[in-house]
Amino acid sequence: MSSRREFVRKISTSALGLPVLLNSSNLFAYANGPYNGPLLRVAIMGLGSYGTRVAEAMQSCRKAKLVGVISGTPSKVTRWQSKYDIPDKNCYNYKNFDNIKDNPDIDAVYIITPNGLHCEFTLRVARAGKHVICEKPMGINAKEGQQMVDACKAANVKLLIGYRMHFEAKTLKIVGMRKNGEFGKIIFFQGQSGFIIGDPNQWRLNKKLSGGGAMMDIGIYSINGARYMIGEEPIWVTAQETKNDPVKFKEGIDETIQFQMGFPGGAVASCLSTYAVNHLDRFYLAGIEGWAEMQPSTGYGPIKARTHKGELTDPHITHQTVQMDEMAGILLENKQPVIPVDGEEGVKDMKIIDAIYKAAKSGKKIALTSS
């Protein structure tokens, strides 16, 4: 599969254009009538399959607008210009995009390139004085992630990570139920993330560009999901790697990793990240008084979820549309999301990934610190 998120088949695209309320807490109200607030003007860097998905979703945004492109492929720039009415002055390549510092019509750059380029490009965008939205994983290790956070702080710009699930209605409903104590003491989380990867020559199987294999691509969903579902930060990890195809999955590219995480409240997480099994996209959260299950849990939707109290029926809206509107509120109005999407959130995931790789290699339990 060519897209990192194509491990879940899309059942539906969206119910866009309808005046829909996403959840009972009024977090997102897609109402009729004109929007008169501030508008986030975004340039997308990386015009591949996911960049295209984000661009299409942004056509239905109320608070965010696609105004620029950055690509190393001139033909893609030309196509996007025509399709999205982007002026020449807002088009850049990877060599000259530092010039966005002189372009007042661009507020933020959404970096959707291979993982190995995230850090370098974030530092350059920050130096240009623009806000950064970076796809996950934010870098190839925690050291890079911290460099990105520090650079954005030094440049007085904000850094957000593309955690679209942090704005998804059913996800937020379950997190809200957990916060309200409806599951009781949390004791267990299970996360399964996997698909059979295709083209062996793609960048996701190139260590320099990807930083790793399935863990860097889709395993991060179970890591991040365990954290926001349980509501705590893990204090230890253990991990076991399995590799059945060492030709396709070369040194440094993980095929399958099972990993476990322990949390200070006593909960444990048991997770699977793999490029060798299709249709793995499930979260399960168990407390002493109730449970929640999501399957699919992180695909493009619709997400399906149920708890011990019954099925969740919150309507589906394209994730990237909600994400970009909510990120516009964060960047322009200093709104605070229910689940963080800032650079520090991304670094937390990177530290856990670093520890999982260390645990898988050493066979030892690795302690995690909050620092």
N, C-alpha and C positions, 0 to 999 in steps of 0.2 A: 504494500500500500504506500502511496506517495505522501499522504498527510499524516502527521504525528497523531492526529485524533481520529483517524478513520478506523480505529479499532472497534468503534461502535457504529453500527449502521444507522443512518439517519431515518427515523420514522416519519418525521415531519419537519418542515423548515420553520414555520412560525405562524402565529396568528397576528401578524402585523397590521397596523392601521386601525385596530379596534380600540375603543376606549376601555382598556382592561386595567383592573386593579390587581397587582400581582399577589399581594398577601394582606392579611387582616391588619397588620401593623402599619399599613399605609406607607411602606418604605418606598414604593415606586408607584406613581400614579400617572398612567398614560392617558391624559385627559384630552377632550376636544378643545378646540380654540387655539389661538396663537400663543407661542411661547415668547415672552418678552425679556427673559433673563440673559445672562452672559452666555456666549457661545465659544466652546473650545474648538480652535482651528488646528487640525491634525494633519501631519504629513506621515504617510506610511513608508517605512523603509523595509524593502523586501517584498516583492510583488508576486510571490508564489501562491500556492493553493490556500494557505491560511490567511495571507494578506488579502487575497481576493475575497475570502469569506468575511473578513472584518469590514472591508470596503462595502460589500453588499449590505451588510447589517447596518452600517452607519447611515445608509440612505433613509432609514426610518428613525434615526436619532432626532431628538428635539434639542439637545444641549451640545452636541458634538457634530462637527462637519469635516469631511475629508476635503482638504484644500491643496495638498501637495504630495509628491511622490519622490522616493529615492531608490534608484535601482542601478545595477550594473549592466542591464540589458536595454538598450535604446528602443527596441521594438516594443517591449512591455510598456515603457514610458509613453510611447506614442499611442498605444491602445488605451491606456488608462486616461490619458489626456482627453481623448475623444469621448470615452464613455462617461467620465465624471466631470467634464468641463473644467479641467485643471489648466491654468495659464502657464505659459513657458517659464515665467519668473519663479514659479514654485516647483520646478522640476530639477532634480539634482542627480548626480551619480556618486559612487562611493569615494571618489577622489575629491570632489569639490563641495560636498555637502556641508563643510565647515562654514561655507558662505551663508548658511541660514541665519547666522548671527546678525546679518544686515537685512533680514527679511522680517518686517513687522507683521506680516500676514500669517505667520506660522507661530502657534503657541507651544506645540508639543510634537514630538516625534515618537511614533510607535515602532519599535524595533522588532521585526519579525524575520530575522535571519537565522542561519545555523547558530547553535549555542556558542560555539567557539569564537564568534564575532561579537557577542553581546557586550562584553566588557569594553573592548576597544571602542566600539561605536557609542556606547553610553558615555564614556569619558569625553568623546569628541562632541556629542550633542550637548552635554553639560557645559563644556567650555564655550559653546556657542550661545549659551544663555537660554536654552529651551528646556521645558519640562520633558521628562523621559517616561514613556511607558514601554516596558521591556517584556517580551514573552518569557515564560518560564521554560526550563530553569533559567534563572537570571544570569548564570555563568557556568563555568565547568567545575568550579569548586568554591568553597566558602571564602577563600582569600580573594578571588576575583569579585565575589559579591560584596565584600566589605569595601574593596576599592571603589566600586560603583557607588555605594552609599556615601562614602567619604567625599568622592568627587562631586556628587550632586549637592551635598551640604555645603561644600566649599564654594560652589557656583551659585548658591542660593536658588536652586531649582528643585522641584520635587521629582522623586523617583517612585513609580508605581510598577507593580508586576502584574502580568496578565492573568490573574486568578479569576476567571469568569465565573466559576462556581460559587465564589463568595457573594454573588448577587443573585443566585438562582433561588426561586421562590420555595421549592420544597426543601432544599438544603437549609435555608434560613428558618423554615418552619420547624424542622427537627432540632436545629441548634437552639431555637427558642424554647422548645419543649424540654430539652435537656437543662437549660438554664433555669426553667421554672420548676425543676425537680420531678417532672412527670415520669422519668425513667428510674427514679431513685438513684442510689449510688451506682456509678458506671463501673462495670467490671471487665468488659470485653469489647474489642472492636476487630472486625475482619475487613480487609480491603483486598480486592482482586482486580488487577489491571493487566490486560494482555491481549495481544493479537499476533497473528503470524505475519511477520514483516516480509515484504516482497523483494524488490530489486536489490541485489547484493552490492551494487555499486553506488547506492544513494548515500547522501552525506550522513545520515543517521548511523551508518555502519563505518564511518570514518572517525577514528579517535580524535584527531586534531579538530575536526569540525563539531563533533557531537559531545565530546568529553566522556563518553561511555555509551552503553547500549540501552536496553529497555528501561533501566532504572532512571536514566536521565530524561527519557522520553515520556513514559507513562507511569513508572513506579512512583514518581513524584506526586501523582494524584492520591495514592494510598497514604503516603507520608503526610501530605498536607491535610487530607481528609481525616486521618486519625487525630491530628492535632485539633482541628476545629470541631470534630464530633465529640471527642472526649473533653475538650476544653482545658487541656493541660499540655505542658511541654514534656516530652519524654526524657527520662534520666539515664536510660541505657538502651543499647541495641545489640542484637545478635543476628547473624546472617549466614546463609548457606547458598553457594552458587552451584548451578548445574549447567554444563555446556555439552550438548550432544552434537553440535556441528561446529567444530573449531575452524573449519575452512571459511564458512560464512561469518562466524563470530570470532574474529581474530583477537589477539591479545589486547586487553583493555576494553573490549566490547562485550558486555554481559548479555547472555541469552536469557537466562532465568535466575532470579534470586528470590529465595524465600527469606523474609526477615521478620524479626519480632522486636517490639519496643515495650519498655516498661515505663509507667507513669507514677508520679509521686503519690497519687491517691489510691494506688493499688491496682488500677486497670492495666491490662496488657493488650497489645495489638499484635495480630498475626496476619501478615500480608504476603502477597505474591505479585511479582513483577516479571513479565515474560514476553518475549518475542516469538514464542513457540506454540502458543495456544490461542485460538480464536474465541471471541465472545466472552471475554472476562472483563466485566465492568460492574462490580457489585460491592456495596458497603453494607455492613451489618453492625449495629450498635446494641449492646445489651446492658441493661441495668438490673438491679434486684427487683424493680417494680414494673419494668416494661422494656420494650425493644423497638427498634426501627430498622427497616430494610429498604435499600435503594438499588434498583436494578432495571435499567441502566442508572448508574450513579453519577457519571461524569461526562457522558457523551454529549453530543450537541442537542439531544432532546427529541421528543419530550422525555424528561426524567420521570421515572415511575417510582413511587415510594409508598410505603405503608408502615403503620406502627401497630402496637397492640390495641390501639383505639380505632383502627380502621385505615382505609386508603386515603392518601392525601390527593386532593383534587384541584390544587392551585393551577390556574391556566398557564400554558407555555407561551413565553415570548422569547424570541431569538436571543440567546445568551449574550452575544457580542453587542447587540443593540442596547440591552440593559447595562452591560458592563461599561460601554463607552459613555452613556448618559450619566451613569453614577460616577465614573471617573472624572467627568467634566465637573460635577459638583464638588468632588474632592479637590481638584486642582484650582478651580476658580472661586469656590465658595467655602472652602475649608470644611466641607462636610466630613463626618466621621463614619465610616462604614461599620456594620455590625461585626464583620470579620476583616481584619486588617489586610491591605493589599500593598503596603509600602515596602521599600527596599529592605527594611529590617526583617519583615516577614519572609522575604525571599532568602535572606541570609540564614535564617533558622532552618529552612528546608535544606539548604546547601550543606550546613554543618552535619545534619543527619545523614545526608547522602554520603558525605565524606566518611562518616563513621561506619555506615553500612558496608561500603567497599573495604574499609579496614578490617571490619569484623569478618567479612566473607573470606578475605585473604588469610587472616591470622587464625580463624576459628575461635576467637576469644570474645567474651562479652566486653563491649566498649562503653565506658561511662561517658555521659554527656553532661556538659556544664551549661549554665544559662548565660555565661559571659560570651 
